[in-house]
């Protein structure tokens, strides 16, 4: 199916088509319930923050080691409903990445494959608009992993908090000004972005903690730069 030029119509048609073509009930329900109205106010939209820890940066060679998510709205974060899964990647992983994500080989050896917990994950995502920090990782890894296990495409609109920061701090005129002043570009990493809004630092690189941190960051971004009535279509990618 070819995507239309209008991104709003594109996503609506895409999600409807995926709901018809999905091979499993869990995927069908996920696509059918997706909140795809671009005019819906962000303040009225159920959200879910997602973060992945992976064994590397290339989904063709590396796999998902853990998934963390937490449901939230602009009014609050349902921390008690947070979920975290450690997974066994089909291609294994090297010890070099352990220092980054702190997931050990023994944990992975006893963990399920994504296929075993995918219905649970989809149930937690259902009816909520996903929010991530740096969408190429989540989008590419999730799509590849779900395709390998179900044969179905797994792609949908989401809000990227890093993209929001990039629009404000990586504009050309800002970069030129910082170069003239001999300053480095502003960091748009998750923790550095949080600090700009007065949010407390924390130990990152744990999927569920990064998901909570992403949810808090979006709440702050909307409060400072947008409004509760901002249409979600202005924010998603």
N, C-alpha and C positions, 0 to 999 in steps of 0.2 A: 504493500500500500504506500503510495507517495503522499508525503506531507504537504499540505497546502501552504501558500505564502502567508496567509493570515495565521499568526501563531495561535490565536484563540480558537478559531475554527479548526485548525490543524489538530490541536490537542483533543478537542471534543470528538471529532471524527475518529481520531486514532484510538481513543479509549473505548468508544462504542464498538469499533471494529475488533479490538483486542478482547472485549467481553464476549463477542460472538465466536471468536476463533480459539479462545483459551481451551487447553486440553484437560485442565483439572478444575474441579469445583472451586477450590480455594482461589486460583487465579481468576476464574470467571467472576466470583463474588468481589474480589479486590477491584477489578476494573469496573464492574457495574456500579459499585458504591463510591467510586472516586469523586471527590468534590471538585468538579471541573468547570464550575461557573466562574468566568473571569471577572464578572462584576460583583461577586460576593465580597463583602467587607472582610478584611483580615481580622477585625475584632470579633466577627461572628463565626469564624471558620475554625473547626477542630484541627489541631496540628499534631505532628509527631516528629520529634527530632531523632535522627538516625546517625550513628557513626559506625564505621568499620575499622578493624585492625586487620591488616593484610600482611602476607609474607614478603611482599615486594611491591613494585609499582606497575608491573606489566601483567594485566589479567590473563594474557596468553600463557604466561609462565608461572605466575604466582596465584595464590588462593586466599580466600577469606578465612581468617583465624578466629575472629569474634565479631559479633553484632551486638550493639547496644542501642536501645531506644527508650524514649520516655514520651508519653502523651502530654500535651499541654495546650493552653490557650493564652491569649494575652493577659488573662486574669490570674493565671497560676499554672504551676507545673505539678503534675501528678507524680511526685517522686516515689510514692508508695507503689505505683503501678509500673515502675521502670522494669525493663527486662534485659537480660544479658545472656548470650549464648556463646560458649567456646565451641569451635567447630574443627573438624579434621579435614584439612585441605586435600584434594585428590592427588596433588603433586608434591606433598611434603613441604618442608621449608628448612632453610639453613639456620645454623645457630647464630649467625651474625645479627639477625633481626630481633633476637630475644632481648637484647639490651634496650631496644626501642619500645617494644610492646609488652615485655615481661611475661609473655605466655611461653611456657616451657614445653619441651617435647613430650614429657610425661602427661601433661594436661591434654595435649592434642591427641595423643594415642588413645585416650579413653573417651574422647569427645565424639559426638555424632557427626555424620555428614550433613551438609545443608539440606539435602533432600528429606532427612528425617524430621527436621524442625520447620521446614518451609511453611506448612499449613499454620503453625503457631505464629510465625512471624507475619504472615499475610493477614491473619486475624487481628493482630495488634495494629497493623497499618490501615486496616479497612475503614473507609469513611473519613480519613484524616489526610491533610495535605502534608507531605513530608518536607522536612527542613534539614539541611546539611551544611557543613562548612567545607567548601571546595567540592562541588558536585561531580567533576570528572572521575574522582575515585569511586564514590558510591554508585554513580550511574554505570560506569563501565564494568566494575567488578560484579555488581548485582545482576546486570544484564547477562554477562558471560556465564555466571554461575547458574542462573535459572535456566538459561538456554541449554546448557550442558545436561541438566537434569530433567527438563521437561520438554525441550524442543520449542518452547514458547518464548517470544520476545518479552522482555520485562523493562518497559520504559514508560515514563510518566512525568508530568511537570512537577517541579519542586522548587523550593525557595533556597537560595544559597547565600548564607550570611557573609561568606568571603566575597562574593560578587557584589553585595551591597557595600562592603567596605572598599572594594576596588573602585567602584564608581565615584566614591568620595575622595579617596586618597591616591589613586593612581591615574587621575586625569592628566593629560599632557601638560597643561599649564602648571599644575602643582609639581609635576616631576621636573619641569624646566626651572621653576623657582627654587626647588630644593637643590638642584645642581648648581645654580648660580650662587646659592648660599653655602655650597659645599656640604650639604647634608645628605645622608642616605635616605632613600625612599622609605616612607612609613611602612612598617611591617603590618601585613594583614593576616598573620597567623592567628589562630583562635585565641590564645592566651593574651597576645599583644593587643588584639582587637578588644577583648574584654576589659583590659586595663584602661583603655581610652574612655570607657563608659563608667569607670569607677567600680567595676565588678571585681571581686576578689580573685587573686591568682590561686591556682590549685594544681595538683599533680595530674598532668594530662596523659595522653596515649593509653588510656583505658577506655574502651568503647562506650560504656555506659556513662562514665564521668564526662567524656567529651560530648555525649549526646545532651546531658543536662547543661553543660556549659554552652552549647549551641542554642538551646532553648532560651537560656537567660540572655544570651547576646541578642537574639532576634527581638525579644521583648524590649531591650534597651534601644535597639536601632529604631523600632517603630515609635517608641516614645520620643526619641530625639529628632527624627527626620521625617516621619510620616504621621499618620493618624489612624485611629481605629477604623475609620471609614475608607481607608485606602483599598482599592480593589486588588484582589490577589493577583489578577492578571498583570498588574504593574510590577509585581515582585517575582513571579516565578520565571524559571528558565526551562 
